[in-house]
Amino acid sequence: MGGIKYINPRCSFDGLNWWISVGVEYPDNTEIPTSEGIGIDLGVEN
């Protein structure tokens, strides 16, 4: 798997949750992107 480029990583805090987002450039992508997300619970309290 080559040619994948990760761009514009960002971390943000909305007062309750931390969010991480990245852009992904992938050549010859034939799949239509979806708005499905993933959730990661680290158990961080502070």
mmCIF entry with sequence, helices, sheets and N, C-alpha, C, O atoms, coordinates in Angstrom:
data_MODEL
# 
_entry.id   MODEL 
# 
_entity.id                         1 
_entity.type                       polymer 
_entity.pdbx_number_of_molecules   1 
# 
_entity_poly.entity_id                      1 
_entity_poly.type                           'polypeptide(L)' 
_entity_poly.nstd_linkage                   no 
_entity_poly.nstd_monomer                   no 
_entity_poly.pdbx_seq_one_letter_code       MGGIKYINPRCSFDGLNWWISVGVEYPDNTEIPTSEGIGIDLGVEN 
_entity_poly.pdbx_seq_one_letter_code_can   MGGIKYINPRCSFDGLNWWISVGVEYPDNTEIPTSEGIGIDLGVEN 
_entity_poly.pdbx_strand_id                 A 
# 
loop_
_entity_poly_seq.entity_id 
_entity_poly_seq.num 
_entity_poly_seq.mon_id 
_entity_poly_seq.hetero 
1 1  MET n 
1 2  GLY n 
1 3  GLY n 
1 4  ILE n 
1 5  LYS n 
1 6  TYR n 
1 7  ILE n 
1 8  ASN n 
1 9  PRO n 
1 10 ARG n 
1 11 CYS n 
1 12 SER n 
1 13 PHE n 
1 14 ASP n 
1 15 GLY n 
1 16 LEU n 
1 17 ASN n 
1 18 TRP n 
1 19 TRP n 
1 20 ILE n 
1 21 SER n 
1 22 VAL n 
1 23 GLY n 
1 24 VAL n 
1 25 GLU n 
1 26 TYR n 
1 27 PRO n 
1 28 ASP n 
1 29 ASN n 
1 30 THR n 
1 31 GLU n 
1 32 ILE n 
1 33 PRO n 
1 34 THR n 
1 35 SER n 
1 36 GLU n 
1 37 GLY n 
1 38 ILE n 
1 39 GLY n 
1 40 ILE n 
1 41 ASP n 
1 42 LEU n 
1 43 GLY n 
1 44 VAL n 
1 45 GLU n 
1 46 ASN n 
# 
_struct_asym.id          A 
_struct_asym.entity_id   1 
# 
_struct_sheet.id               AA1 
_struct_sheet.type             ? 
_struct_sheet.number_strands   2 
_struct_sheet.details          ? 
# 
_struct_sheet_order.sheet_id     AA1 
_struct_sheet_order.range_id_1   1 
_struct_sheet_order.range_id_2   2 
_struct_sheet_order.offset       ? 
_struct_sheet_order.sense        anti-parallel 
# 
loop_
_struct_sheet_range.sheet_id 
_struct_sheet_range.id 
_struct_sheet_range.beg_label_comp_id 
_struct_sheet_range.beg_label_asym_id 
_struct_sheet_range.beg_label_seq_id 
_struct_sheet_range.pdbx_beg_PDB_ins_code 
_struct_sheet_range.end_label_comp_id 
_struct_sheet_range.end_label_asym_id 
_struct_sheet_range.end_label_seq_id 
_struct_sheet_range.pdbx_end_PDB_ins_code 
_struct_sheet_range.beg_auth_comp_id 
_struct_sheet_range.beg_auth_asym_id 
_struct_sheet_range.beg_auth_seq_id 
_struct_sheet_range.end_auth_comp_id 
_struct_sheet_range.end_auth_asym_id 
_struct_sheet_range.end_auth_seq_id 
AA1 1 LYS A 5  ? PHE A 13 ? LYS A 5  PHE A 13 
AA1 2 TRP A 18 ? GLU A 25 ? TRP A 18 GLU A 25 
# 
loop_
_atom_site.group_PDB 
_atom_site.id 
_atom_site.type_symbol 
_atom_site.label_atom_id 
_atom_site.label_alt_id 
_atom_site.label_comp_id 
_atom_site.label_asym_id 
_atom_site.label_entity_id 
_atom_site.label_seq_id 
_atom_site.pdbx_PDB_ins_code 
_atom_site.Cartn_x 
_atom_site.Cartn_y 
_atom_site.Cartn_z 
_atom_site.occupancy 
_atom_site.B_iso_or_equiv 
_atom_site.pdbx_formal_charge 
_atom_site.auth_seq_id 
_atom_site.auth_comp_id 
_atom_site.auth_asym_id 
_atom_site.auth_atom_id 
_atom_site.pdbx_PDB_model_num 
ATOM 1   N N  . MET A 1 1  ? 0.848   -1.181 0.000  1.00 0.00 ? 1  MET A N  1 
ATOM 2   C CA . MET A 1 1  ? 0.000   0.000  0.000  1.00 0.00 ? 1  MET A CA 1 
ATOM 3   C C  . MET A 1 1  ? 0.891   1.241  0.000  1.00 0.00 ? 1  MET A C  1 
ATOM 4   O O  . MET A 1 1  ? 1.495   1.569  1.022  1.00 0.00 ? 1  MET A O  1 
ATOM 5   N N  . GLY A 1 2  ? 0.974   1.903  -1.088 1.00 0.00 ? 2  GLY A N  1 
ATOM 6   C CA . GLY A 1 2  ? 1.827   3.066  -1.164 1.00 0.00 ? 2  GLY A CA 1 
ATOM 7   C C  . GLY A 1 2  ? 1.083   4.267  -1.698 1.00 0.00 ? 2  GLY A C  1 
ATOM 8   O O  . GLY A 1 2  ? -0.040  4.159  -2.189 1.00 0.00 ? 2  GLY A O  1 
ATOM 9   N N  . GLY A 1 3  ? 1.723   5.404  -1.596 1.00 0.00 ? 3  GLY A N  1 
ATOM 10  C CA . GLY A 1 3  ? 1.158   6.620  -2.132 1.00 0.00 ? 3  GLY A CA 1 
ATOM 11  C C  . GLY A 1 3  ? 0.123   7.290  -1.261 1.00 0.00 ? 3  GLY A C  1 
ATOM 12  O O  . GLY A 1 3  ? -0.518  8.249  -1.690 1.00 0.00 ? 3  GLY A O  1 
ATOM 13  N N  . ILE A 1 4  ? -0.055  6.796  -0.026 1.00 0.00 ? 4  ILE A N  1 
ATOM 14  C CA . ILE A 1 4  ? -1.019  7.434  0.873  1.00 0.00 ? 4  ILE A CA 1 
ATOM 15  C C  . ILE A 1 4  ? -0.332  8.594  1.578  1.00 0.00 ? 4  ILE A C  1 
ATOM 16  O O  . ILE A 1 4  ? 0.791   8.455  2.062  1.00 0.00 ? 4  ILE A O  1 
ATOM 17  N N  . LYS A 1 5  ? -1.000  9.727  1.635  1.00 0.00 ? 5  LYS A N  1 
ATOM 18  C CA . LYS A 1 5  ? -0.430  10.917 2.264  1.00 0.00 ? 5  LYS A CA 1 
ATOM 19  C C  . LYS A 1 5  ? -1.411  11.437 3.310  1.00 0.00 ? 5  LYS A C  1 
ATOM 20  O O  . LYS A 1 5  ? -2.574  11.707 3.008  1.00 0.00 ? 5  LYS A O  1 
ATOM 21  N N  . TYR A 1 6  ? -0.925  11.575 4.547  1.00 0.00 ? 6  TYR A N  1 
ATOM 22  C CA . TYR A 1 6  ? -1.740  12.123 5.628  1.00 0.00 ? 6  TYR A CA 1 
ATOM 23  C C  . TYR A 1 6  ? -1.451  13.614 5.734  1.00 0.00 ? 6  TYR A C  1 
ATOM 24  O O  . TYR A 1 6  ? -0.291  14.017 5.807  1.00 0.00 ? 6  TYR A O  1 
ATOM 25  N N  . ILE A 1 7  ? -2.494  14.430 5.741  1.00 0.00 ? 7  ILE A N  1 
ATOM 26  C CA . ILE A 1 7  ? -2.308  15.874 5.749  1.00 0.00 ? 7  ILE A CA 1 
ATOM 27  C C  . ILE A 1 7  ? -3.177  16.531 6.812  1.00 0.00 ? 7  ILE A C  1 
ATOM 28  O O  . ILE A 1 7  ? -4.211  15.996 7.209  1.00 0.00 ? 7  ILE A O  1 
ATOM 29  N N  . ASN A 1 8  ? -2.747  17.675 7.253  1.00 0.00 ? 8  ASN A N  1 
ATOM 30  C CA . ASN A 1 8  ? -3.507  18.559 8.127  1.00 0.00 ? 8  ASN A CA 1 
ATOM 31  C C  . ASN A 1 8  ? -4.014  17.890 9.412  1.00 0.00 ? 8  ASN A C  1 
ATOM 32  O O  . ASN A 1 8  ? -5.212  17.943 9.692  1.00 0.00 ? 8  ASN A O  1 
ATOM 33  N N  . PRO A 1 9  ? -3.119  17.255 10.207 1.00 0.00 ? 9  PRO A N  1 
ATOM 34  C CA . PRO A 1 9  ? -3.591  16.674 11.468 1.00 0.00 ? 9  PRO A CA 1 
ATOM 35  C C  . PRO A 1 9  ? -3.978  17.774 12.452 1.00 0.00 ? 9  PRO A C  1 
ATOM 36  O O  . PRO A 1 9  ? -3.301  18.798 12.543 1.00 0.00 ? 9  PRO A O  1 
ATOM 37  N N  . ARG A 1 10 ? -5.060  17.561 13.182 1.00 0.00 ? 10 ARG A N  1 
ATOM 38  C CA . ARG A 1 10 ? -5.528  18.551 14.155 1.00 0.00 ? 10 ARG A CA 1 
ATOM 39  C C  . ARG A 1 10 ? -6.067  17.859 15.399 1.00 0.00 ? 10 ARG A C  1 
ATOM 40  O O  . ARG A 1 10 ? -6.739  16.831 15.315 1.00 0.00 ? 10 ARG A O  1 
ATOM 41  N N  . CYS A 1 11 ? -5.761  18.437 16.547 1.00 0.00 ? 11 CYS A N  1 
ATOM 42  C CA . CYS A 1 11 ? -6.345  18.013 17.819 1.00 0.00 ? 11 CYS A CA 1 
ATOM 43  C C  . CYS A 1 11 ? -7.165  19.185 18.335 1.00 0.00 ? 11 CYS A C  1 
ATOM 44  O O  . CYS A 1 11 ? -6.727  20.334 18.268 1.00 0.00 ? 11 CYS A O  1 
ATOM 45  N N  . SER A 1 12 ? -8.347  18.897 18.847 1.00 0.00 ? 12 SER A N  1 
ATOM 46  C CA . SER A 1 12 ? -9.175  19.973 19.391 1.00 0.00 ? 12 SER A CA 1 
ATOM 47  C C  . SER A 1 12 ? -9.909  19.469 20.625 1.00 0.00 ? 12 SER A C  1 
ATOM 48  O O  . SER A 1 12 ? -10.116 18.268 20.798 1.00 0.00 ? 12 SER A O  1 
ATOM 49  N N  . PHE A 1 13 ? -10.296 20.407 21.475 1.00 0.00 ? 13 PHE A N  1 
ATOM 50  C CA . PHE A 1 13 ? -11.017 20.100 22.711 1.00 0.00 ? 13 PHE A CA 1 
ATOM 51  C C  . PHE A 1 13 ? -12.255 20.974 22.739 1.00 0.00 ? 13 PHE A C  1 
ATOM 52  O O  . PHE A 1 13 ? -12.153 22.196 22.628 1.00 0.00 ? 13 PHE A O  1 
ATOM 53  N N  . ASP A 1 14 ? -13.425 20.364 22.884 1.00 0.00 ? 14 ASP A N  1 
ATOM 54  C CA . ASP A 1 14 ? -14.669 21.126 22.858 1.00 0.00 ? 14 ASP A CA 1 
ATOM 55  C C  . ASP A 1 14 ? -15.220 21.421 24.252 1.00 0.00 ? 14 ASP A C  1 
ATOM 56  O O  . ASP A 1 14 ? -16.382 21.802 24.391 1.00 0.00 ? 14 ASP A O  1 
ATOM 57  N N  . GLY A 1 15 ? -14.390 21.247 25.285 1.00 0.00 ? 15 GLY A N  1 
ATOM 58  C CA . GLY A 1 15 ? -14.820 21.487 26.650 1.00 0.00 ? 15 GLY A CA 1 
ATOM 59  C C  . GLY A 1 15 ? -15.251 20.205 27.347 1.00 0.00 ? 15 GLY A C  1 
ATOM 60  O O  . GLY A 1 15 ? -15.364 20.163 28.572 1.00 0.00 ? 15 GLY A O  1 
ATOM 61  N N  . LEU A 1 16 ? -15.490 19.159 26.561 1.00 0.00 ? 16 LEU A N  1 
ATOM 62  C CA . LEU A 1 16 ? -15.900 17.870 27.117 1.00 0.00 ? 16 LEU A CA 1 
ATOM 63  C C  . LEU A 1 16 ? -15.074 16.733 26.520 1.00 0.00 ? 16 LEU A C  1 
ATOM 64  O O  . LEU A 1 16 ? -14.666 15.818 27.235 1.00 0.00 ? 16 LEU A O  1 
ATOM 65  N N  . ASN A 1 17 ? -14.832 16.790 25.224 1.00 0.00 ? 17 ASN A N  1 
ATOM 66  C CA . ASN A 1 17 ? -14.129 15.710 24.519 1.00 0.00 ? 17 ASN A CA 1 
ATOM 67  C C  . ASN A 1 17 ? -12.941 16.238 23.738 1.00 0.00 ? 17 ASN A C  1 
ATOM 68  O O  . ASN A 1 17 ? -12.936 17.383 23.287 1.00 0.00 ? 17 ASN A O  1 
ATOM 69  N N  . TRP A 1 18 ? -11.929 15.386 23.583 1.00 0.00 ? 18 TRP A N  1 
ATOM 70  C CA . TRP A 1 18 ? -10.813 15.663 22.690 1.00 0.00 ? 18 TRP A CA 1 
ATOM 71  C C  . TRP A 1 18 ? -11.113 15.011 21.347 1.00 0.00 ? 18 TRP A C  1 
ATOM 72  O O  . TRP A 1 18 ? -11.648 13.903 21.300 1.00 0.00 ? 18 TRP A O  1 
ATOM 73  N N  . TRP A 1 19 ? -10.771 15.694 20.250 1.00 0.00 ? 19 TRP A N  1 
ATOM 74  C CA . TRP A 1 19 ? -11.014 15.199 18.897 1.00 0.00 ? 19 TRP A CA 1 
ATOM 75  C C  . TRP A 1 19 ? -9.714  15.235 18.109 1.00 0.00 ? 19 TRP A C  1 
ATOM 76  O O  . TRP A 1 19 ? -8.941  16.187 18.221 1.00 0.00 ? 19 TRP A O  1 
ATOM 77  N N  . ILE A 1 20 ? -9.474  14.208 17.316 1.00 0.00 ? 20 ILE A N  1 
ATOM 78  C CA . ILE A 1 20 ? -8.321  14.153 16.415 1.00 0.00 ? 20 ILE A CA 1 
ATOM 79  C C  . ILE A 1 20 ? -8.859  13.961 15.006 1.00 0.00 ? 20 ILE A C  1 
ATOM 80  O O  . ILE A 1 20 ? -9.687  13.083 14.763 1.00 0.00 ? 20 ILE A O  1 
ATOM 81  N N  . SER A 1 21 ? -8.384  14.786 14.080 1.00 0.00 ? 21 SER A N  1 
ATOM 82  C CA . SER A 1 21 ? -8.807  14.624 12.687 1.00 0.00 ? 21 SER A CA 1 
ATOM 83  C C  . SER A 1 21 ? -7.603  14.742 11.772 1.00 0.00 ? 21 SER A C  1 
ATOM 84  O O  . SER A 1 21 ? -6.671  15.496 12.053 1.00 0.00 ? 21 SER A O  1 
ATOM 85  N N  . VAL A 1 22 ? -7.624  13.999 10.680 1.00 0.00 ? 22 VAL A N  1 
ATOM 86  C CA . VAL A 1 22 ? -6.568  14.058 9.668  1.00 0.00 ? 22 VAL A CA 1 
ATOM 87  C C  . VAL A 1 22 ? -7.207  13.966 8.292  1.00 0.00 ? 22 VAL A C  1 
ATOM 88  O O  . VAL A 1 22 ? -8.280  13.387 8.122  1.00 0.00 ? 22 VAL A O  1 
ATOM 89  N N  . GLY A 1 23 ? -6.536  14.540 7.332  1.00 0.00 ? 23 GLY A N  1 
ATOM 90  C CA . GLY A 1 23 ? -6.941  14.372 5.945  1.00 0.00 ? 23 GLY A CA 1 
ATOM 91  C C  . GLY A 1 23 ? -6.094  13.267 5.330  1.00 0.00 ? 23 GLY A C  1 
ATOM 92  O O  . GLY A 1 23 ? -4.929  13.100 5.691  1.00 0.00 ? 23 GLY A O  1 
ATOM 93  N N  . VAL A 1 24 ? -6.676  12.515 4.405  1.00 0.00 ? 24 VAL A N  1 
ATOM 94  C CA . VAL A 1 24 ? -5.964  11.416 3.759  1.00 0.00 ? 24 VAL A CA 1 
ATOM 95  C C  . VAL A 1 24 ? -6.081  11.586 2.253  1.00 0.00 ? 24 VAL A C  1 
ATOM 96  O O  . VAL A 1 24 ? -7.181  11.688 1.711  1.00 0.00 ? 24 VAL A O  1 
ATOM 97  N N  . GLU A 1 25 ? -4.931  11.617 1.582  1.00 0.00 ? 25 GLU A N  1 
ATOM 98  C CA . GLU A 1 25 ? -4.909  11.633 0.119  1.00 0.00 ? 25 GLU A CA 1 
ATOM 99  C C  . GLU A 1 25 ? -4.483  10.249 -0.340 1.00 0.00 ? 25 GLU A C  1 
ATOM 100 O O  . GLU A 1 25 ? -3.437  9.739  0.062  1.00 0.00 ? 25 GLU A O  1 
ATOM 101 N N  . TYR A 1 26 ? -5.309  9.650  -1.187 1.00 0.00 ? 26 TYR A N  1 
ATOM 102 C CA . TYR A 1 26 ? -5.047  8.301  -1.665 1.00 0.00 ? 26 TYR A CA 1 
ATOM 103 C C  . TYR A 1 26 ? -5.294  8.273  -3.168 1.00 0.00 ? 26 TYR A C  1 
ATOM 104 O O  . TYR A 1 26 ? -6.406  8.557  -3.613 1.00 0.00 ? 26 TYR A O  1 
ATOM 105 N N  . PRO A 1 27 ? -4.285  7.937  -3.949 1.00 0.00 ? 27 PRO A N  1 
ATOM 106 C CA . PRO A 1 27 ? -4.466  7.942  -5.403 1.00 0.00 ? 27 PRO A CA 1 
ATOM 107 C C  . PRO A 1 27 ? -5.371  6.802  -5.882 1.00 0.00 ? 27 PRO A C  1 
ATOM 108 O O  . PRO A 1 27 ? -5.400  5.730  -5.278 1.00 0.00 ? 27 PRO A O  1 
ATOM 109 N N  . ASP A 1 28 ? -6.092  7.038  -6.948 1.00 0.00 ? 28 ASP A N  1 
ATOM 110 C CA . ASP A 1 28 ? -6.954  6.040  -7.585 1.00 0.00 ? 28 ASP A CA 1 
ATOM 111 C C  . ASP A 1 28 ? -7.990  5.471  -6.636 1.00 0.00 ? 28 ASP A C  1 
ATOM 112 O O  . ASP A 1 28 ? -8.277  4.274  -6.669 1.00 0.00 ? 28 ASP A O  1 
ATOM 113 N N  . ASN A 1 29 ? -8.542  6.305  -5.807 1.00 0.00 ? 29 ASN A N  1 
ATOM 114 C CA . ASN A 1 29 ? -9.579  5.861  -4.880 1.00 0.00 ? 29 ASN A CA 1 
ATOM 115 C C  . ASN A 1 29 ? -10.892 5.753  -5.637 1.00 0.00 ? 29 ASN A C  1 
ATOM 116 O O  . ASN A 1 29 ? -11.393 6.751  -6.156 1.00 0.00 ? 29 ASN A O  1 
ATOM 117 N N  . THR A 1 30 ? -11.454 4.548  -5.706 1.00 0.00 ? 30 THR A N  1 
ATOM 118 C CA . THR A 1 30 ? -12.703 4.335  -6.433 1.00 0.00 ? 30 THR A CA 1 
ATOM 119 C C  . THR A 1 30 ? -13.909 4.240  -5.510 1.00 0.00 ? 30 THR A C  1 
ATOM 120 O O  . THR A 1 30 ? -15.042 4.176  -5.987 1.00 0.00 ? 30 THR A O  1 
ATOM 121 N N  . GLU A 1 31 ? -13.688 4.228  -4.194 1.00 0.00 ? 31 GLU A N  1 
ATOM 122 C CA . GLU A 1 31 ? -14.796 4.145  -3.245 1.00 0.00 ? 31 GLU A CA 1 
ATOM 123 C C  . GLU A 1 31 ? -15.304 5.540  -2.903 1.00 0.00 ? 31 GLU A C  1 
ATOM 124 O O  . GLU A 1 31 ? -14.533 6.497  -2.834 1.00 0.00 ? 31 GLU A O  1 
ATOM 125 N N  . ILE A 1 32 ? -16.598 5.635  -2.694 1.00 0.00 ? 32 ILE A N  1 
ATOM 126 C CA . ILE A 1 32 ? -17.205 6.900  -2.292 1.00 0.00 ? 32 ILE A CA 1 
ATOM 127 C C  . ILE A 1 32 ? -17.028 7.058  -0.785 1.00 0.00 ? 32 ILE A C  1 
ATOM 128 O O  . ILE A 1 32 ? -17.397 6.156  -0.032 1.00 0.00 ? 32 ILE A O  1 
ATOM 129 N N  . PRO A 1 33 ? -16.468 8.191  -0.319 1.00 0.00 ? 33 PRO A N  1 
ATOM 130 C CA . PRO A 1 33 ? -16.277 8.383  1.112  1.00 0.00 ? 33 PRO A CA 1 
ATOM 131 C C  . PRO A 1 33 ? -17.612 8.414  1.860  1.00 0.00 ? 33 PRO A C  1 
ATOM 132 O O  . PRO A 1 33 ? -18.622 8.858  1.313  1.00 0.00 ? 33 PRO A O  1 
ATOM 133 N N  . THR A 1 34 ? -17.615 7.951  3.086  1.00 0.00 ? 34 THR A N  1 
ATOM 134 C CA . THR A 1 34 ? -18.804 7.973  3.920  1.00 0.00 ? 34 THR A CA 1 
ATOM 135 C C  . THR A 1 34 ? -18.565 8.880  5.116  1.00 0.00 ? 34 THR A C  1 
ATOM 136 O O  . THR A 1 34 ? -17.436 9.304  5.361  1.00 0.00 ? 34 THR A O  1 
ATOM 137 N N  . SER A 1 35 ? -19.601 9.171  5.843  1.00 0.00 ? 35 SER A N  1 
ATOM 138 C CA . SER A 1 35 ? -19.465 10.023 7.030  1.00 0.00 ? 35 SER A CA 1 
ATOM 139 C C  . SER A 1 35 ? -19.360 9.182  8.305  1.00 0.00 ? 35 SER A C  1 
ATOM 140 O O  . SER A 1 35 ? -19.571 9.691  9.406  1.00 0.00 ? 35 SER A O  1 
ATOM 141 N N  . GLU A 1 36 ? -19.035 7.894  8.156  1.00 0.00 ? 36 GLU A N  1 
ATOM 142 C CA . GLU A 1 36 ? -18.860 7.045  9.323  1.00 0.00 ? 36 GLU A CA 1 
ATOM 143 C C  . GLU A 1 36 ? -17.601 7.455  10.074 1.00 0.00 ? 36 GLU A C  1 
ATOM 144 O O  . GLU A 1 36 ? -16.597 7.814  9.458  1.00 0.00 ? 36 GLU A O  1 
ATOM 145 N N  . GLY A 1 37 ? -17.651 7.405  11.378 1.00 0.00 ? 37 GLY A N  1 
ATOM 146 C CA . GLY A 1 37 ? -16.508 7.770  12.208 1.00 0.00 ? 37 GLY A CA 1 
ATOM 147 C C  . GLY A 1 37 ? -16.125 6.626  13.108 1.00 0.00 ? 37 GLY A C  1 
ATOM 148 O O  . GLY A 1 37 ? -16.785 5.588  13.154 1.00 0.00 ? 37 GLY A O  1 
ATOM 149 N N  . ILE A 1 38 ? -15.031 6.843  13.830 1.00 0.00 ? 38 ILE A N  1 
ATOM 150 C CA . ILE A 1 38 ? -14.604 5.867  14.824 1.00 0.00 ? 38 ILE A CA 1 
ATOM 151 C C  . ILE A 1 38 ? -14.506 6.581  16.162 1.00 0.00 ? 38 ILE A C  1 
ATOM 152 O O  . ILE A 1 38 ? -14.337 7.799  16.212 1.00 0.00 ? 38 ILE A O  1 
ATOM 153 N N  . GLY A 1 39 ? -14.609 5.841  17.216 1.00 0.00 ? 39 GLY A N  1 
ATOM 154 C CA . GLY A 1 39 ? -14.467 6.402  18.553 1.00 0.00 ? 39 GLY A CA 1 
ATOM 155 C C  . GLY A 1 39 ? -13.397 5.651  19.312 1.00 0.00 ? 39 GLY A C  1 
ATOM 156 O O  . GLY A 1 39 ? -13.343 4.422  19.277 1.00 0.00 ? 39 GLY A O  1 
ATOM 157 N N  . ILE A 1 40 ? -12.541 6.398  20.003 1.00 0.00 ? 40 ILE A N  1 
ATOM 158 C CA . ILE A 1 40 ? -11.481 5.798  20.796 1.00 0.00 ? 40 ILE A CA 1 
ATOM 159 C C  . ILE A 1 40 ? -11.593 6.356  22.203 1.00 0.00 ? 40 ILE A C  1 
ATOM 160 O O  . ILE A 1 40 ? -11.489 7.567  22.399 1.00 0.00 ? 40 ILE A O  1 
ATOM 161 N N  . ASP A 1 41 ? -11.802 5.491  23.183 1.00 0.00 ? 41 ASP A N  1 
ATOM 162 C CA . ASP A 1 41 ? -11.919 5.902  24.571 1.00 0.00 ? 41 ASP A CA 1 
ATOM 163 C C  . ASP A 1 41 ? -10.626 5.560  25.288 1.00 0.00 ? 41 ASP A C  1 
ATOM 164 O O  . ASP A 1 41 ? -10.310 4.386  25.481 1.00 0.00 ? 41 ASP A O  1 
ATOM 165 N N  . LEU A 1 42 ? -9.877  6.581  25.683 1.00 0.00 ? 42 LEU A N  1 
ATOM 166 C CA . LEU A 1 42 ? -8.614  6.365  26.368 1.00 0.00 ? 42 LEU A CA 1 
ATOM 167 C C  . LEU A 1 42 ? -8.767  6.336  27.878 1.00 0.00 ? 42 LEU A C  1 
ATOM 168 O O  . LEU A 1 42 ? -7.813  6.000  28.580 1.00 0.00 ? 42 LEU A O  1 
ATOM 169 N N  . GLY A 1 43 ? -9.926  6.676  28.393 1.00 0.00 ? 43 GLY A N  1 
ATOM 170 C CA . GLY A 1 43 ? -10.141 6.694  29.825 1.00 0.00 ? 43 GLY A CA 1 
ATOM 171 C C  . GLY A 1 43 ? -9.411  7.828  30.525 1.00 0.00 ? 43 GLY A C  1 
ATOM 172 O O  . GLY A 1 43 ? -9.112  7.715  31.714 1.00 0.00 ? 43 GLY A O  1 
ATOM 173 N N  . VAL A 1 44 ? -9.118  8.908  29.829 1.00 0.00 ? 44 VAL A N  1 
ATOM 174 C CA . VAL A 1 44 ? -8.408  10.044 30.395 1.00 0.00 ? 44 VAL A CA 1 
ATOM 175 C C  . VAL A 1 44 ? -9.390  10.929 31.136 1.00 0.00 ? 44 VAL A C  1 
ATOM 176 O O  . VAL A 1 44 ? -10.398 11.351 30.570 1.00 0.00 ? 44 VAL A O  1 
ATOM 177 N N  . GLU A 1 45 ? -9.103  11.215 32.402 1.00 0.00 ? 45 GLU A N  1 
ATOM 178 C CA . GLU A 1 45 ? -10.008 12.041 33.188 1.00 0.00 ? 45 GLU A CA 1 
ATOM 179 C C  . GLU A 1 45 ? -9.558  13.494 33.282 1.00 0.00 ? 45 GLU A C  1 
ATOM 180 O O  . GLU A 1 45 ? -10.393 14.388 33.428 1.00 0.00 ? 45 GLU A O  1 
ATOM 181 N N  . ASN A 1 46 ? -8.263  13.743 33.200 1.00 0.00 ? 46 ASN A N  1 
ATOM 182 C CA . ASN A 1 46 ? -7.747  15.126 33.315 1.00 0.00 ? 46 ASN A CA 1 
ATOM 183 C C  . ASN A 1 46 ? -6.879  15.449 32.131 1.00 0.00 ? 46 ASN A C  1 
ATOM 184 O O  . ASN A 1 46 ? -6.351  16.557 32.037 1.00 0.00 ? 46 ASN A O  1 
# 
